[in-house]
Amino acid sequence: PRGERPRMSSGGLSLYREVLRSVRLLPVETRSYYRVVAREKFAAHREEEDAERLALIIERSKADVRWILEKYSKTDIAAGR
């Protein structure tokens, strides 16, 4: 129906929740930025239907989360936190 927003699949919703849980592990001053980025990225791909493209997006998203968590854990170690 007109005016309805496309619904996220259960797999997409699960990934979104995983990303938001990961954001909670980041330094407090960075969390709001990464929450906004996550929301924007998921909104940008909300209507994607190509299964192969979705698999690539999911794979890249998980790699990005790992990279960001590693980046901040190294920063915290260097700062003595």
PyMOL CGO cylinders between C-alpha atoms (Angstrom):
from pymol import cmd
from pymol.cgo import CYLINDER

trace = [
    CYLINDER, 0.00, 0.00, 0.00, 0.97, 3.54, -0.65, 0.3, 1, 1, 1, 1, 1, 1,
    CYLINDER, 0.97, 3.54, -0.65, 2.94, 5.32, 2.07, 0.3, 1, 1, 1, 1, 1, 1,
    CYLINDER, 2.94, 5.32, 2.07, 4.14, 2.12, 3.72, 0.3, 1, 1, 1, 1, 1, 1,
    CYLINDER, 4.14, 2.12, 3.72, 7.84, 1.75, 4.31, 0.3, 1, 1, 1, 1, 1, 1,
    CYLINDER, 7.84, 1.75, 4.31, 9.45, -1.50, 3.18, 0.3, 1, 1, 1, 1, 1, 1,
    CYLINDER, 9.45, -1.50, 3.18, 9.98, -3.88, 6.07, 0.3, 1, 1, 1, 1, 1, 1,
    CYLINDER, 9.98, -3.88, 6.07, 13.41, -5.16, 6.98, 0.3, 1, 1, 1, 1, 1, 1,
    CYLINDER, 13.41, -5.16, 6.98, 13.85, -8.94, 6.79, 0.3, 1, 1, 1, 1, 1, 1,
    CYLINDER, 13.85, -8.94, 6.79, 14.43, -10.84, 10.01, 0.3, 1, 1, 1, 1, 1, 1,
    CYLINDER, 14.43, -10.84, 10.01, 18.07, -11.36, 8.94, 0.3, 1, 1, 1, 1, 1, 1,
    CYLINDER, 18.07, -11.36, 8.94, 18.46, -7.65, 8.32, 0.3, 1, 1, 1, 1, 1, 1,
    CYLINDER, 18.46, -7.65, 8.32, 16.89, -6.81, 11.65, 0.3, 1, 1, 1, 1, 1, 1,
    CYLINDER, 16.89, -6.81, 11.65, 19.17, -9.30, 13.39, 0.3, 1, 1, 1, 1, 1, 1,
    CYLINDER, 19.17, -9.30, 13.39, 22.23, -7.71, 11.77, 0.3, 1, 1, 1, 1, 1, 1,
    CYLINDER, 22.23, -7.71, 11.77, 21.02, -4.21, 12.70, 0.3, 1, 1, 1, 1, 1, 1,
    CYLINDER, 21.02, -4.21, 12.70, 20.66, -5.29, 16.33, 0.3, 1, 1, 1, 1, 1, 1,
    CYLINDER, 20.66, -5.29, 16.33, 24.13, -6.86, 16.23, 0.3, 1, 1, 1, 1, 1, 1,
    CYLINDER, 24.13, -6.86, 16.23, 25.58, -3.61, 14.90, 0.3, 1, 1, 1, 1, 1, 1,
    CYLINDER, 25.58, -3.61, 14.90, 23.84, -1.55, 17.60, 0.3, 1, 1, 1, 1, 1, 1,
    CYLINDER, 23.84, -1.55, 17.60, 25.12, -3.93, 20.31, 0.3, 1, 1, 1, 1, 1, 1,
    CYLINDER, 25.12, -3.93, 20.31, 28.63, -3.47, 18.90, 0.3, 1, 1, 1, 1, 1, 1,
    CYLINDER, 28.63, -3.47, 18.90, 28.23, 0.30, 19.00, 0.3, 1, 1, 1, 1, 1, 1,
    CYLINDER, 28.23, 0.30, 19.00, 27.71, 0.03, 22.77, 0.3, 1, 1, 1, 1, 1, 1,
    CYLINDER, 27.71, 0.03, 22.77, 31.26, -1.34, 23.04, 0.3, 1, 1, 1, 1, 1, 1,
    CYLINDER, 31.26, -1.34, 23.04, 32.74, 1.83, 21.55, 0.3, 1, 1, 1, 1, 1, 1,
    CYLINDER, 32.74, 1.83, 21.55, 33.89, 4.89, 23.49, 0.3, 1, 1, 1, 1, 1, 1,
    CYLINDER, 33.89, 4.89, 23.49, 30.91, 6.95, 24.67, 0.3, 1, 1, 1, 1, 1, 1,
    CYLINDER, 30.91, 6.95, 24.67, 31.90, 9.98, 22.58, 0.3, 1, 1, 1, 1, 1, 1,
    CYLINDER, 31.90, 9.98, 22.58, 31.69, 7.95, 19.33, 0.3, 1, 1, 1, 1, 1, 1,
    CYLINDER, 31.69, 7.95, 19.33, 28.48, 6.02, 19.88, 0.3, 1, 1, 1, 1, 1, 1,
    CYLINDER, 28.48, 6.02, 19.88, 25.94, 8.54, 18.61, 0.3, 1, 1, 1, 1, 1, 1,
    CYLINDER, 25.94, 8.54, 18.61, 27.92, 9.00, 15.39, 0.3, 1, 1, 1, 1, 1, 1,
    CYLINDER, 27.92, 9.00, 15.39, 28.08, 5.26, 14.69, 0.3, 1, 1, 1, 1, 1, 1,
    CYLINDER, 28.08, 5.26, 14.69, 24.39, 4.77, 15.56, 0.3, 1, 1, 1, 1, 1, 1,
    CYLINDER, 24.39, 4.77, 15.56, 23.47, 7.42, 12.97, 0.3, 1, 1, 1, 1, 1, 1,
    CYLINDER, 23.47, 7.42, 12.97, 25.80, 5.88, 10.37, 0.3, 1, 1, 1, 1, 1, 1,
    CYLINDER, 25.80, 5.88, 10.37, 24.29, 2.42, 10.97, 0.3, 1, 1, 1, 1, 1, 1,
    CYLINDER, 24.29, 2.42, 10.97, 20.73, 3.73, 10.64, 0.3, 1, 1, 1, 1, 1, 1,
    CYLINDER, 20.73, 3.73, 10.64, 21.59, 5.60, 7.42, 0.3, 1, 1, 1, 1, 1, 1,
    CYLINDER, 21.59, 5.60, 7.42, 23.32, 2.57, 5.88, 0.3, 1, 1, 1, 1, 1, 1,
    CYLINDER, 23.32, 2.57, 5.88, 20.43, 0.25, 6.68, 0.3, 1, 1, 1, 1, 1, 1,
    CYLINDER, 20.43, 0.25, 6.68, 17.92, 2.79, 5.32, 0.3, 1, 1, 1, 1, 1, 1,
    CYLINDER, 17.92, 2.79, 5.32, 19.95, 3.15, 2.12, 0.3, 1, 1, 1, 1, 1, 1,
    CYLINDER, 19.95, 3.15, 2.12, 19.71, -0.58, 1.44, 0.3, 1, 1, 1, 1, 1, 1,
    CYLINDER, 19.71, -0.58, 1.44, 16.19, -1.17, 2.75, 0.3, 1, 1, 1, 1, 1, 1,
    CYLINDER, 16.19, -1.17, 2.75, 14.72, -1.88, -0.68, 0.3, 1, 1, 1, 1, 1, 1,
    CYLINDER, 14.72, -1.88, -0.68, 17.55, -4.09, -1.97, 0.3, 1, 1, 1, 1, 1, 1,
    CYLINDER, 17.55, -4.09, -1.97, 16.14, -7.39, -3.23, 0.3, 1, 1, 1, 1, 1, 1,
    CYLINDER, 16.14, -7.39, -3.23, 19.11, -8.95, -5.02, 0.3, 1, 1, 1, 1, 1, 1,
    CYLINDER, 19.11, -8.95, -5.02, 20.18, -11.85, -2.77, 0.3, 1, 1, 1, 1, 1, 1,
    CYLINDER, 20.18, -11.85, -2.77, 23.76, -11.82, -4.02, 0.3, 1, 1, 1, 1, 1, 1,
    CYLINDER, 23.76, -11.82, -4.02, 24.10, -8.07, -3.44, 0.3, 1, 1, 1, 1, 1, 1,
    CYLINDER, 24.10, -8.07, -3.44, 22.54, -8.42, 0.02, 0.3, 1, 1, 1, 1, 1, 1,
    CYLINDER, 22.54, -8.42, 0.02, 25.04, -11.13, 0.92, 0.3, 1, 1, 1, 1, 1, 1,
    CYLINDER, 25.04, -11.13, 0.92, 27.89, -8.81, -0.08, 0.3, 1, 1, 1, 1, 1, 1,
    CYLINDER, 27.89, -8.81, -0.08, 26.41, -5.92, 1.91, 0.3, 1, 1, 1, 1, 1, 1,
    CYLINDER, 26.41, -5.92, 1.91, 26.03, -8.13, 4.99, 0.3, 1, 1, 1, 1, 1, 1,
    CYLINDER, 26.03, -8.13, 4.99, 29.56, -9.50, 4.65, 0.3, 1, 1, 1, 1, 1, 1,
    CYLINDER, 29.56, -9.50, 4.65, 30.98, -5.98, 4.28, 0.3, 1, 1, 1, 1, 1, 1,
    CYLINDER, 30.98, -5.98, 4.28, 28.93, -4.69, 7.21, 0.3, 1, 1, 1, 1, 1, 1,
    CYLINDER, 28.93, -4.69, 7.21, 30.25, -7.39, 9.52, 0.3, 1, 1, 1, 1, 1, 1,
    CYLINDER, 30.25, -7.39, 9.52, 33.82, -6.71, 8.37, 0.3, 1, 1, 1, 1, 1, 1,
    CYLINDER, 33.82, -6.71, 8.37, 33.32, -2.98, 9.00, 0.3, 1, 1, 1, 1, 1, 1,
    CYLINDER, 33.32, -2.98, 9.00, 32.04, -3.63, 12.53, 0.3, 1, 1, 1, 1, 1, 1,
    CYLINDER, 32.04, -3.63, 12.53, 35.07, -5.82, 13.30, 0.3, 1, 1, 1, 1, 1, 1,
    CYLINDER, 35.07, -5.82, 13.30, 37.42, -3.17, 11.90, 0.3, 1, 1, 1, 1, 1, 1,
    CYLINDER, 37.42, -3.17, 11.90, 35.84, -0.37, 13.95, 0.3, 1, 1, 1, 1, 1, 1,
    CYLINDER, 35.84, -0.37, 13.95, 35.91, -2.42, 17.15, 0.3, 1, 1, 1, 1, 1, 1,
    CYLINDER, 35.91, -2.42, 17.15, 39.55, -3.32, 16.54, 0.3, 1, 1, 1, 1, 1, 1,
    CYLINDER, 39.55, -3.32, 16.54, 40.42, 0.30, 15.74, 0.3, 1, 1, 1, 1, 1, 1,
    CYLINDER, 40.42, 0.30, 15.74, 39.00, 1.56, 19.01, 0.3, 1, 1, 1, 1, 1, 1,
    CYLINDER, 39.00, 1.56, 19.01, 40.43, -1.29, 21.07, 0.3, 1, 1, 1, 1, 1, 1,
    CYLINDER, 40.43, -1.29, 21.07, 43.92, -0.41, 19.75, 0.3, 1, 1, 1, 1, 1, 1,
    CYLINDER, 43.92, -0.41, 19.75, 43.27, 3.28, 20.46, 0.3, 1, 1, 1, 1, 1, 1,
    CYLINDER, 43.27, 3.28, 20.46, 42.19, 2.45, 24.01, 0.3, 1, 1, 1, 1, 1, 1,
    CYLINDER, 42.19, 2.45, 24.01, 45.27, 0.27, 24.54, 0.3, 1, 1, 1, 1, 1, 1,
    CYLINDER, 45.27, 0.27, 24.54, 47.56, 3.04, 23.26, 0.3, 1, 1, 1, 1, 1, 1,
    CYLINDER, 47.56, 3.04, 23.26, 45.85, 5.53, 25.59, 0.3, 1, 1, 1, 1, 1, 1,
    CYLINDER, 45.85, 5.53, 25.59, 46.26, 3.17, 28.54, 0.3, 1, 1, 1, 1, 1, 1,
    CYLINDER, 46.26, 3.17, 28.54, 42.49, 2.54, 28.94, 0.3, 1, 1, 1, 1, 1, 1,
]
cmd.load_cgo(trace, "trace")
